[in-house]
Structures are given as structure tokens and as C-alpha cells.
């Protein structure tokens, strides 16, 4: 199984007054050629390389049109996706709709989630961590059962 760029770590950039976010330096080379920002689960934003998004989009588009949940997911994914090219300082503009969806304020958290980057409002990320940190050990057992 071939894996493209790998994103790891947690960073705390600020959203500027124009709705721009500076990408972590460690992620910039992989995203320099362009990226796709879309609505993620848990009211965060997902950032994919163009190639990774194309792979995801192909899978999503192949879902049967007879499935209402598939249509809902397709519509939300594709209508809510924005293509961006980072500027010379590694900044990307986040659309007002995406900022609204993720409730982004000035303080943000950007995490590497292996094959994608996630952008969270700092308070929302803290709440998510508070709610899920204690179950991490249990999740390891469930997710990694038989793999380690």
C-alpha cells in the first residue's frame, strides 16, 4: 500500500483578519502544489493534497445515487470544498462558509492526521481532547486489535 505525504504533529497558528491561516512549516512543501480544504467530521476542516482529494473524491463519487446518505455526503463534500494555493508565506485563505462550519476564531489548532491535515478552532479542539482523551487507551485496543 503506497502512502502519499504524511502529516504529523500539532501546531497553533492564528487566523488573520482576512481569514488567512499560515500553514505549519513542516507541511508547506507537501502542500505547495495546491490543496483542497473541505468540511470534515466533528466540525473541523480537512486539508488534502490534490492527489489525496482526487482519490477520496473518486471513491465518494462511486457510491450509489440510490442511497440518500451517499447523496447527502457527496453534496456536502463537493459543494463545501475549496481549492487553494499557499502564498509565499505559506498562508491559505479559508472561505467564510468553511470558517463558519468549523466555528474558527483567531486561535486555531492545526494537526497532522497522517494522510490529511485538520484545522480546528482552538476551543473546539480542547473540548474534543477533553471528551476523548480518556478513551484513547480503549480505542487503541479496538482499532489496533491484532495489528500489534
Number of C-alpha atoms within 10 A of each C-alpha: 3 4 8 13 16 13 17 15 13 14 16 17 17 20 22 14 9 10 17 17 23 19 21 18 11 13 17 16 11 16 20 15 12 16 21 19 27 24 24 19 10 12 19 23 25 21 27 23 22 17 14 17 19 13 11 12 14 10 10 16 14 10 14 11 12 8 10 10 12 16 16 11 15 18 11 14 16 14 11 16 18 16 16 19 15 19 11 8 11 18 19 21 20 21 16 12 11 20 21 12 17 19 17 25 17 14 15 21 21 27 20 19 15 14 15 20 22 22 27 26 24 20 15 18 19 13 12 13 12 11 10 12 12 10 10 11 10 10 13 10 12 10 9 9 9 7 6 5
